[in-house]
Structure formats: structure tokens, C-alpha cells
Amino acid sequence: MAAEHRDWEQHDWSQVLFTDKSRFSLECDYRRVLVWRDRGTRNNPAFVRERSQYRRAGWMDDNARPHRARLVENMLEAETIQRMEWPACSPDLNPIEHVWDMLGLRIAARPRPLATVRDLEIALLEEWNSIPQSLIDNLTASMANRCAAVLAVRGDHTPY
């Protein structure tokens, strides 16, 4: 995927609908792990914990069976959405991951805890609507660098 799209420009990437799943909860989320490491070892595989916490596939088309279901194919065809092949488990190639992370941090930083699922829905919509378009544009603009980084490390871990 990275090699195939290495010459794309921001305009090309701005036409892509980036998708993926995320999880938001009424309870505190302690999924973050703090790691102390030596300077310059950020993406060293020895300091990266591979996790596949969610057994269901993500949405960026990674050829999982649910994404190839006739219902999905029909919807994509009806909406004239061109499917873009995407490697599985590749968050460094999906800028939406940063948006989900930001939403989670904003929800966690709210002064009052959310009491109901409806409160959570409202809060997520409020936070989503407050994300500046410039942030989304910057994430989209980072795709050329993301592809170059993936190619440079031959598919290993990147700073993204």
C-alpha cells in the first residue's frame, strides 16, 4: 500500500475516507502504558508491545470477511465508493487513529464524569464538532510522510 501510493499528493489523500473502529466507555480507560526507554529507541521492536486487543477487524479494508460481505459490497457500489486495499494492523498508515485518541483524551478531560450512554454520545458529538478542520488537514497531509516512513523501515514500526 505504501509503495503503491508513495507519489500521491495531499489532494489525492483528501479524497480518501479514512475509517476504523474505536471504543469509548463511561468508565476510566487505563489502556495507556508508560514506557521508560533510552533516547533514540522509540521504535525499537524491543520496546513495542504488539497487541491485538480487539479480535474483530478494523474498518480500513483489510480483507476481513465482514468487509467483503455482499451487504457491504452493495453499499459501496450504491454509493460509488471505490474500495482501497489496506494492510491489516497498520495504524501508522491510518490518520484517523489520532482523531480517536484525541476524542478519548477530550472525553477523559471533561470536568464531570459522564453518567449515561446518551451523555457519552452527546459529549462525543460535541468534541467531534470542535475538532478544527486544520487538524484533519494536517493529518491528511502527513500521509506522504507516513508512506515514506513505512517504506524506509520496510514495514516495521514508525513514529506515526
Long-range contacts (C-beta under 8 A, 24 or more apart in sequence): 1-85, 1-86, 1-87, 1-90, 1-93, 1-147, 2-93, 2-146, 2-147, 2-148, 2-150, 2-151, 2-155, 3-147, 3-151, 5-143, 5-147, 6-144, 6-147, 6-148, 6-151, 8-143, 8-144, 8-147, 9-144, 10-140, 10-141, 10-143, 10-144, 13-140, 13-141, 13-143, 13-144, 14-137, 14-140, 16-84, 16-140, 17-81, 18-60, 18-94, 18-95, 18-96, 19-58, 19-59, 19-60, 19-96, 20-58, 20-59, 20-60, 20-91, 20-94, 20-96, 20-97, 20-100, 21-54, 21-56, 21-58, 21-59, 22-100, 22-103, 22-104, 23-54, 24-103, 24-104, 24-107, 24-120, 24-124, 25-120, 26-113, 26-114, 26-115, 26-116, 26-117, 26-119, 26-120, 28-108, 29-104, 29-108, 42-159, 43-153, 43-156, 43-157, 43-158, 43-159, 45-156, 45-157, 48-157, 52-89, 57-88, 58-88, 58-89, 58-94, 60-84, 60-86, 60-90, 60-94, 61-85, 61-86, 62-86, 62-87, 62-88, 62-89, 62-90, 63-88, 64-88, 90-150, 91-160, 92-146, 92-149, 92-150, 92-157, 92-158, 92-160, 93-143, 93-146, 93-147, 93-150, 93-160, 95-139, 95-140, 95-142, 95-143, 95-146, 96-139, 98-139, 99-131, 99-135, 99-136, 99-139, 102-131, 102-135, 103-127, 103-128, 103-131, 106-130
